[in-house]
Amino acid sequence: MRNLFREDLQCQRLDPLWPTQIVEFDFAGLEYISSAGLGVLLRRHKRLVASGGRLRLINVNSHIYDIFRFSGFDQVFDVQRAGS
């Protein structure tokens, strides 16, 4: 299982390199996301929006997409389902 916290830290290190940025999290192979993982995404999203960037989630499987849909996060993030 991939570690979104580690990936978030890596993205934070990249922030100064791009004044306007689109950061993609590739969810291929991710089967579960915890509430802590959702918090990481929300923090990343807020920081990116504040700097004129945005967050894109790609290859999101149907189970995780349902979590985003039921929680309303599909309205917050740019979510691209796997296979689309």
Residue pairs with C-beta under 8 A, 6 or more apart in sequence:
1 30
1 31
1 32
2 29
2 30
4 25
4 33
4 37
4 40
4 41
5 36
5 37
5 40
7 25
8 40
8 43
8 44
11 23
11 44
14 21
14 23
15 21
15 47
15 51
18 53
19 51
19 52
20 51
20 52
20 53
21 48
21 51
21 53
21 54
22 53
22 54
22 55
22 56
23 44
23 48
23 53
23 54
23 55
23 56
24 55
24 56
24 57
24 58
25 41
25 55
25 56
25 57
25 58
26 58
26 59
27 57
27 58
27 59
27 60
27 61
27 64
27 82
28 58
28 59
28 82
30 61
30 64
31 61
31 63
31 64
32 64
33 64
33 67
38 71
38 73
41 55
41 57
41 73
41 77
42 76
44 55
45 54
45 55
45 76
45 77
48 54
48 55
54 78
55 77
55 78
56 77
56 78
56 80
57 68
57 77
57 78
57 79
57 80
58 80
59 80
59 81
59 82
60 68
60 79
60 80
60 81
60 82
61 81
61 82
62 81
62 82
65 74
65 79
65 81
67 73
68 74
68 77
68 79
73 79
